[in-house]
């Protein structure tokens, strides 16, 4: 459990860094064999790319680092439950496990335009093998939304 806490804290710290740069409150850290492959925050507004979610940004950089689109054996730590696009990318990258903090409902409560499709539902419908652990360090992850909401320049999508 200590390693999970360490890696989720890195995702939280990266998320806070993104918020301070005017980005939305989402961060992700990808780890394989206790090595950090990528740790990124959302860059949707900075890149004007609606697909540049924290998880996608981390997956792109992890794939570049390992020189492959196959991230088998890795875990992604996400400050919020991945959206359907991010879950699909996680599945396609063959990431073994998702550990997330805040829920899709938490993001929606803060004004994000979320599809009401949980990771568990996507796993079941898509017959995915990815393991899912939700609500991990949830309080700390929801606090990121509160921190983001306190910013004058905050934007949602």
Secondary structure, DSSP 8 states (H G I E B T S, - for coil): -HHHHHHHHHHHHHHHHHHHTT--S-EEEEEETTEEEEEEE--HHHHT-TT--HHHHHHHHHHHHHTSS--TTEEEEEEE---HHHHHHHHHTT--EEEEEE-HHHHHHTT----S--HHHHHHHHT---EEE-STTHHHHHHHHHHHHT-TT----
